[in-house]
Amino acid sequence: MTVKDAISKKVKEELENRGITQYRLAKMAGVPKSTISMILANDGLKSIRLSSLIAICSALEIELKDFFNEKYFALSNIAADTLEK
C-alpha cells in the first residue's frame, strides 16, 4: 500500500462512517469535487496538496495528526519503496 492508498482508504472510511457524500465533503472543505473524486479513486493522482488535506480534515473535524494516526499509516502497511521517493 502506498501513502496515497492509505489516504484514499481513510477518507472513504470517514465518508462512510459519517454518511457524507463526495459533493458535500468538497463543499464543506472548500475544495473542488474533482479533488475528492481523485483521492477516493486514487486514479491519476500524483500527489495530494497538504492544504487540501488540511481542509478535508478540518471539514471532518479531525486533527491532521489524528488523521495519520490510523492503522492505514502504520509503517508496516506502507510499501517501503514508496517512502524513498
A tleap script that builds the chain and sets N, CA, C and O, in Angstrom:
source leaprc.protein.ff14SB
mol = sequence {
  NMET THR VAL LYS ASP ALA ILE SER LYS LYS
  VAL LYS GLU GLU LEU GLU ASN ARG GLY ILE
  THR GLN TYR ARG LEU ALA LYS MET ALA GLY
  VAL PRO LYS SER THR ILE SER MET ILE LEU
  ALA ASN ASP GLY LEU LYS SER ILE ARG LEU
  SER SER LEU ILE ALA ILE CYS SER ALA LEU
  GLU ILE GLU LEU LYS ASP PHE PHE ASN GLU
  LYS TYR PHE ALA LEU SER ASN ILE ALA ALA
  ASP THR LEU GLU CLYS
}
set mol.1.N position { 0.842 -1.176 0.000 }
set mol.1.CA position { 0.000 0.000 0.000 }
set mol.1.C position { 0.886 1.236 0.000 }
set mol.1.O position { 1.907 1.285 0.686 }
set mol.2.N position { 0.480 2.234 -0.779 }
set mol.2.CA position { 1.210 3.500 -0.799 }
set mol.2.C position { 0.550 4.468 0.177 }
set mol.2.O position { -0.537 4.198 0.687 }
set mol.3.N position { 1.200 5.578 0.432 }
set mol.3.CA position { 0.618 6.608 1.290 }
set mol.3.C position { -0.673 7.121 0.654 }
set mol.3.O position { -1.656 7.358 1.356 }
set mol.4.N position { -0.679 7.295 -0.669 }
set mol.4.CA position { -1.902 7.742 -1.356 }
set mol.4.C position { -3.038 6.742 -1.187 }
set mol.4.O position { -4.193 7.131 -1.013 }
set mol.5.N position { -2.707 5.444 -1.237 }
set mol.5.CA position { -3.724 4.411 -0.992 }
set mol.5.C position { -4.302 4.562 0.416 }
set mol.5.O position { -5.514 4.473 0.615 }
set mol.6.N position { -3.426 4.790 1.376 }
set mol.6.CA position { -3.849 4.921 2.769 }
set mol.6.C position { -4.739 6.151 2.957 }
set mol.6.O position { -5.740 6.096 3.672 }
set mol.7.N position { -4.372 7.256 2.314 }
set mol.7.CA position { -5.188 8.472 2.403 }
set mol.7.C position { -6.563 8.202 1.802 }
set mol.7.O position { -7.582 8.578 2.381 }
set mol.8.N position { -6.591 7.559 0.660 }
set mol.8.CA position { -7.852 7.226 -0.001 }
set mol.8.C position { -8.732 6.373 0.907 }
set mol.8.O position { -9.920 6.655 1.067 }
set mol.9.N position { -8.157 5.344 1.495 }
set mol.9.CA position { -8.926 4.461 2.380 }
set mol.9.C position { -9.455 5.212 3.593 }
set mol.9.O position { -10.599 5.007 3.998 }
set mol.10.N position { -8.643 6.072 4.172 }
set mol.10.CA position { -9.053 6.823 5.364 }
set mol.10.C position { -10.190 7.783 5.036 }
set mol.10.O position { -11.154 7.880 5.796 }
set mol.11.N position { -10.090 8.494 3.912 }
set mol.11.CA position { -11.154 9.427 3.537 }
set mol.11.C position { -12.443 8.646 3.241 }
set mol.11.O position { -13.524 9.059 3.661 }
set mol.12.N position { -12.337 7.537 2.529 }
set mol.12.CA position { -13.515 6.703 2.255 }
set mol.12.C position { -14.177 6.256 3.551 }
set mol.12.O position { -15.398 6.324 3.694 }
set mol.13.N position { -13.367 5.804 4.482 }
set mol.13.CA position { -13.885 5.347 5.769 }
set mol.13.C position { -14.634 6.463 6.491 }
set mol.13.O position { -15.721 6.245 7.025 }
set mol.14.N position { -14.052 7.649 6.505 }
set mol.14.CA position { -14.692 8.780 7.187 }
set mol.14.C position { -16.008 9.155 6.517 }
set mol.14.O position { -16.984 9.455 7.204 }
set mol.15.N position { -16.049 9.142 5.184 }
set mol.15.CA position { -17.291 9.456 4.483 }
set mol.15.C position { -18.371 8.431 4.806 }
set mol.15.O position { -19.518 8.789 5.075 }
set mol.16.N position { -18.002 7.167 4.779 }
set mol.16.CA position { -18.967 6.102 5.079 }
set mol.16.C position { -19.468 6.197 6.516 }
set mol.16.O position { -20.667 6.079 6.768 }
set mol.17.N position { -18.560 6.409 7.447 }
set mol.17.CA position { -18.940 6.491 8.866 }
set mol.17.C position { -19.864 7.669 9.147 }
set mol.17.O position { -20.725 7.600 10.024 }
set mol.18.N position { -19.677 8.745 8.399 }
set mol.18.CA position { -20.445 9.964 8.652 }
set mol.18.C position { -21.643 10.127 7.714 }
set mol.18.O position { -22.470 11.018 7.907 }
set mol.19.N position { -21.731 9.269 6.703 }
set mol.19.CA position { -22.824 9.374 5.745 }
set mol.19.C position { -22.754 10.641 4.903 }
set mol.19.O position { -23.779 11.227 4.557 }
set mol.20.N position { -21.541 11.055 4.581 }
set mol.20.CA position { -21.321 12.277 3.808 }
set mol.20.C position { -20.978 11.893 2.368 }
set mol.20.O position { -20.238 10.939 2.128 }
set mol.21.N position { -21.517 12.637 1.429 }
set mol.21.CA position { -21.197 12.394 0.020 }
set mol.21.C position { -19.910 13.131 -0.359 }
set mol.21.O position { -19.451 14.023 0.354 }
set mol.22.N position { -19.353 12.738 -1.485 }
set mol.22.CA position { -18.171 13.427 -2.008 }
set mol.22.C position { -18.473 14.903 -2.238 }
set mol.22.O position { -17.678 15.779 -1.898 }
set mol.23.N position { -19.624 15.154 -2.815 }
set mol.23.CA position { -20.020 16.528 -3.114 }
set mol.23.C position { -20.105 17.350 -1.831 }
set mol.23.O position { -19.612 18.477 -1.775 }
set mol.24.N position { -20.728 16.785 -0.808 }
set mol.24.CA position { -20.878 17.501 0.475 }
set mol.24.C position { -19.515 17.769 1.101 }
set mol.24.O position { -19.268 18.869 1.596 }
set mol.25.N position { -18.628 16.778 1.086 }
set mol.25.CA position { -17.291 16.982 1.656 }
set mol.25.C position { -16.548 18.074 0.898 }
set mol.25.O position { -15.883 18.911 1.508 }
set mol.26.N position { -16.654 18.071 -0.413 }
set mol.26.CA position { -15.988 19.107 -1.219 }
set mol.26.C position { -16.486 20.485 -0.825 }
set mol.26.O position { -15.689 21.407 -0.655 }
set mol.27.N position { -17.791 20.634 -0.677 }
set mol.27.CA position { -18.373 21.921 -0.266 }
set mol.27.C position { -17.904 22.315 1.136 }
set mol.27.O position { -17.521 23.461 1.373 }
set mol.28.N position { -17.939 21.355 2.060 }
set mol.28.CA position { -17.527 21.623 3.439 }
set mol.28.C position { -16.060 22.033 3.520 }
set mol.28.O position { -15.693 22.909 4.302 }
set mol.29.N position { -15.224 21.388 2.700 }
set mol.29.CA position { -13.779 21.629 2.745 }
set mol.29.C position { -13.351 22.783 1.847 }
set mol.29.O position { -12.239 23.294 1.975 }
set mol.30.N position { -14.229 23.191 0.941 }
set mol.30.CA position { -13.865 24.273 0.030 }
set mol.30.C position { -12.849 23.846 -1.022 }
set mol.30.O position { -12.022 24.641 -1.467 }
set mol.31.N position { -12.925 22.581 -1.408 }
set mol.31.CA position { -12.032 22.065 -2.455 }
set mol.31.C position { -12.900 21.575 -3.617 }
set mol.31.O position { -14.074 21.260 -3.419 }
set mol.32.N position { -12.336 21.509 -4.820 }
set mol.32.CA position { -13.124 21.007 -5.946 }
set mol.32.C position { -13.549 19.556 -5.721 }
set mol.32.O position { -12.812 18.766 -5.131 }
set mol.33.N position { -14.746 19.220 -6.198 }
set mol.33.CA position { -15.209 17.840 -6.087 }
set mol.33.C position { -14.252 16.896 -6.796 }
set mol.33.O position { -14.091 15.745 -6.390 }
set mol.34.N position { -13.614 17.385 -7.862 }
set mol.34.CA position { -12.656 16.546 -8.591 }
set mol.34.C position { -11.487 16.129 -7.698 }
set mol.34.O position { -10.931 15.045 -7.872 }
set mol.35.N position { -11.117 16.974 -6.753 }
set mol.35.CA position { -10.045 16.617 -5.815 }
set mol.35.C position { -10.480 15.443 -4.947 }
set mol.35.O position { -9.728 14.487 -4.760 }
set mol.36.N position { -11.707 15.522 -4.416 }
set mol.36.CA position { -12.224 14.436 -3.585 }
set mol.36.C position { -12.348 13.167 -4.419 }
set mol.36.O position { -11.964 12.086 -3.973 }
set mol.37.N position { -12.880 13.299 -5.621 }
set mol.37.CA position { -13.047 12.135 -6.506 }
set mol.37.C position { -11.714 11.463 -6.797 }
set mol.37.O position { -11.608 10.237 -6.759 }
set mol.38.N position { -10.698 12.270 -7.088 }
set mol.38.CA position { -9.378 11.695 -7.389 }
set mol.38.C position { -8.766 11.027 -6.167 }
set mol.38.O position { -8.119 9.987 -6.289 }
set mol.39.N position { -8.963 11.611 -4.997 }
set mol.39.CA position { -8.443 10.992 -3.772 }
set mol.39.C position { -9.127 9.649 -3.555 }
set mol.39.O position { -8.461 8.653 -3.272 }
set mol.40.N position { -10.436 9.613 -3.684 }
set mol.40.CA position { -11.179 8.376 -3.433 }
set mol.40.C position { -10.892 7.311 -4.476 }
set mol.40.O position { -10.786 6.129 -4.149 }
set mol.41.N position { -10.769 7.723 -5.722 }
set mol.41.CA position { -10.493 6.760 -6.786 }
set mol.41.C position { -9.016 6.398 -6.828 }
set mol.41.O position { -8.625 5.367 -7.374 }
set mol.42.N position { -8.193 7.284 -6.230 }
set mol.42.CA position { -6.740 7.114 -6.269 }
set mol.42.C position { -6.300 6.887 -7.725 }
set mol.42.O position { -5.414 6.083 -8.015 }
set mol.43.N position { -6.952 7.624 -8.612 }
set mol.43.CA position { -6.745 7.460 -10.046 }
set mol.43.C position { -6.188 8.748 -10.629 }
set mol.43.O position { -6.827 9.798 -10.558 }
set mol.44.N position { -5.029 8.669 -11.189 }
set mol.44.CA position { -4.427 9.838 -11.811 }
set mol.44.C position { -3.917 10.848 -10.804 }
set mol.44.O position { -3.564 11.971 -11.166 }
set mol.45.N position { -3.877 10.463 -9.569 }
set mol.45.CA position { -3.452 11.371 -8.509 }
set mol.45.C position { -1.958 11.192 -8.282 }
set mol.45.O position { -1.513 10.157 -7.785 }
set mol.46.N position { -1.189 12.213 -8.651 }
set mol.46.CA position { 0.258 12.126 -8.468 }
set mol.46.C position { 0.662 12.557 -7.069 }
set mol.46.O position { 1.606 12.026 -6.483 }
set mol.47.N position { -0.065 13.523 -6.549 }
set mol.47.CA position { 0.211 13.995 -5.200 }
set mol.47.C position { -1.048 14.646 -4.639 }
set mol.47.O position { -1.986 14.965 -5.370 }
set mol.48.N position { -1.044 14.827 -3.359 }
set mol.48.CA position { -2.155 15.479 -2.675 }
set mol.48.C position { -1.597 16.718 -1.992 }
set mol.48.O position { -0.638 16.633 -1.224 }
set mol.49.N position { -2.192 17.854 -2.268 }
set mol.49.CA position { -1.721 19.089 -1.638 }
set mol.49.C position { -2.022 19.037 -0.142 }
set mol.49.O position { -3.111 18.647 0.278 }
set mol.50.N position { -1.054 19.430 0.631 }
set mol.50.CA position { -1.247 19.454 2.080 }
set mol.50.C position { -2.397 20.383 2.440 }
set mol.50.O position { -3.175 20.085 3.347 }
set mol.51.N position { -2.510 21.497 1.745 }
set mol.51.CA position { -3.600 22.434 2.039 }
set mol.51.C position { -4.966 21.786 1.804 }
set mol.51.O position { -5.909 22.051 2.550 }
set mol.52.N position { -5.082 20.944 0.783 }
set mol.52.CA position { -6.337 20.232 0.527 }
set mol.52.C position { -6.622 19.228 1.635 }
set mol.52.O position { -7.755 19.102 2.099 }
set mol.53.N position { -5.590 18.523 2.047 }
set mol.53.CA position { -5.762 17.533 3.111 }
set mol.53.C position { -6.132 18.203 4.436 }
set mol.53.O position { -6.956 17.685 5.190 }
set mol.54.N position { -5.528 19.341 4.711 }
set mol.54.CA position { -5.863 20.087 5.923 }
set mol.54.C position { -7.320 20.551 5.864 }
set mol.54.O position { -8.039 20.471 6.860 }
set mol.55.N position { -7.754 21.034 4.704 }
set mol.55.CA position { -9.141 21.483 4.543 }
set mol.55.C position { -10.119 20.323 4.730 }
set mol.55.O position { -11.169 20.487 5.351 }
set mol.56.N position { -9.773 19.153 4.193 }
set mol.56.CA position { -10.614 17.968 4.342 }
set mol.56.C position { -10.696 17.555 5.810 }
set mol.56.O position { -11.777 17.263 6.321 }
set mol.57.N position { -9.562 17.534 6.472 }
set mol.57.CA position { -9.548 17.182 7.903 }
set mol.57.C position { -10.366 18.179 8.718 }
set mol.57.O position { -11.111 17.792 9.619 }
set mol.58.N position { -10.223 19.447 8.400 }
set mol.58.CA position { -10.980 20.476 9.114 }
set mol.58.C position { -12.479 20.272 8.912 }
set mol.58.O position { -13.254 20.378 9.863 }
set mol.59.N position { -12.888 19.980 7.682 }
set mol.59.CA position { -14.301 19.747 7.385 }
set mol.59.C position { -14.832 18.530 8.137 }
set mol.59.O position { -15.989 18.504 8.557 }
set mol.60.N position { -13.982 17.531 8.299 }
set mol.60.CA position { -14.377 16.307 9.011 }
set mol.60.C position { -14.158 16.420 10.520 }
set mol.60.O position { -14.440 15.487 11.273 }
set mol.61.N position { -13.651 17.580 10.946 }
set mol.61.CA position { -13.347 17.836 12.357 }
set mol.61.C position { -12.378 16.814 12.921 }
set mol.61.O position { -12.566 16.271 14.009 }
set mol.62.N position { -11.321 16.571 12.128 }
set mol.62.CA position { -10.253 15.660 12.525 }
set mol.62.C position { -8.954 16.449 12.516 }
set mol.62.O position { -8.667 17.161 11.554 }
set mol.63.N position { -8.177 16.331 13.563 }
set mol.63.CA position { -6.842 16.922 13.565 }
set mol.63.C position { -5.980 16.158 12.569 }
set mol.63.O position { -6.111 14.941 12.443 }
set mol.64.N position { -5.110 16.854 11.870 }
set mol.64.CA position { -4.239 16.216 10.892 }
set mol.64.C position { -3.435 15.090 11.537 }
set mol.64.O position { -3.261 14.028 10.940 }
set mol.65.N position { -2.950 15.319 12.743 }
set mol.65.CA position { -2.166 14.288 13.432 }
set mol.65.C position { -3.007 13.036 13.697 }
set mol.65.O position { -2.492 11.918 13.666 }
set mol.66.N position { -4.296 13.228 13.955 }
set mol.66.CA position { -5.178 12.096 14.198 }
set mol.66.C position { -5.538 11.376 12.903 }
set mol.66.O position { -5.728 10.160 12.889 }
set mol.67.N position { -5.630 12.142 11.812 }
set mol.67.CA position { -5.893 11.539 10.502 }
set mol.67.C position { -4.813 10.518 10.182 }
set mol.67.O position { -5.113 9.421 9.710 }
set mol.68.N position { -3.558 10.872 10.438 }
set mol.68.CA position { -2.444 9.980 10.127 }
set mol.68.C position { -2.144 8.968 11.219 }
set mol.68.O position { -1.295 8.096 11.037 }
set mol.69.N position { -2.825 9.069 12.345 }
set mol.69.CA position { -2.619 8.133 13.442 }
set mol.69.C position { -3.631 6.998 13.327 }
set mol.69.O position { -4.423 6.761 14.238 }
set mol.70.N position { -3.593 6.314 12.217 }
set mol.70.CA position { -4.542 5.250 11.919 }
set mol.70.C position { -3.802 4.023 11.440 }
set mol.70.O position { -2.638 4.089 11.046 }
set mol.71.N position { -4.496 2.905 11.483 }
set mol.71.CA position { -3.910 1.630 11.057 }
set mol.71.C position { -3.373 1.680 9.637 }
set mol.71.O position { -2.388 1.013 9.321 }
set mol.72.N position { -4.014 2.465 8.775 }
set mol.72.CA position { -3.583 2.525 7.377 }
set mol.72.C position { -2.175 3.091 7.227 }
set mol.72.O position { -1.473 2.767 6.269 }
set mol.73.N position { -1.764 3.930 8.166 }
set mol.73.CA position { -0.486 4.614 8.044 }
set mol.73.C position { 0.641 3.988 8.848 }
set mol.73.O position { 1.731 4.555 8.924 }
set mol.74.N position { 0.401 2.846 9.441 }
set mol.74.CA position { 1.472 2.136 10.149 }
set mol.74.C position { 2.559 1.805 9.128 }
set mol.74.O position { 2.260 1.345 8.026 }
set mol.75.N position { 3.789 2.035 9.487 }
set mol.75.CA position { 4.883 1.796 8.539 }
set mol.75.C position { 4.885 0.373 8.006 }
set mol.75.O position { 5.339 0.123 6.890 }
set mol.76.N position { 4.380 -0.552 8.798 }
set mol.76.CA position { 4.325 -1.943 8.333 }
set mol.76.C position { 3.316 -2.121 7.201 }
set mol.76.O position { 3.368 -3.115 6.476 }
set mol.77.N position { 2.395 -1.160 7.044 }
set mol.77.CA position { 1.398 -1.241 5.980 }
set mol.77.C position { 1.777 -0.460 4.729 }
set mol.77.O position { 1.169 -0.646 3.675 }
set mol.78.N position { 2.773 0.410 4.836 }
set mol.78.CA position { 3.187 1.248 3.711 }
set mol.78.C position { 4.373 0.587 3.021 }
set mol.78.O position { 5.350 0.215 3.671 }
set mol.79.N position { 4.282 0.445 1.712 }
set mol.79.CA position { 5.367 -0.174 0.947 }
set mol.79.C position { 6.635 0.670 1.077 }
set mol.79.O position { 6.619 1.878 0.839 }
set mol.80.N position { 7.710 0.024 1.449 }
set mol.80.CA position { 8.981 0.734 1.701 }
set mol.80.C position { 9.452 1.518 0.488 }
set mol.80.O position { 9.990 2.614 0.647 }
set mol.81.N position { 9.270 0.996 -0.712 }
set mol.81.CA position { 9.764 1.703 -1.880 }
set mol.81.C position { 9.000 3.005 -2.150 }
set mol.81.O position { 9.499 3.861 -2.880 }
set mol.82.N position { 7.812 3.173 -1.583 }
set mol.82.CA position { 7.084 4.433 -1.779 }
set mol.82.C position { 7.572 5.503 -0.817 }
set mol.82.O position { 7.329 6.686 -1.051 }
set mol.83.N position { 8.236 5.134 0.230 }
set mol.83.CA position { 8.744 6.094 1.204 }
set mol.83.C position { 10.061 6.710 0.780 }
set mol.83.O position { 10.428 7.780 1.266 }
set mol.84.N position { 10.776 6.056 -0.114 }
set mol.84.CA position { 12.094 6.525 -0.521 }
set mol.84.C position { 12.032 7.586 -1.602 }
set mol.84.O position { 13.035 8.258 -1.845 }
set mol.85.N position { 10.907 7.761 -2.256 }
set mol.85.CA position { 10.799 8.705 -3.374 }
set mol.85.C position { 10.689 10.111 -2.922 }
set mol.85.O position { 10.591 11.019 -3.747 }
savepdb mol mol.pdb
quit
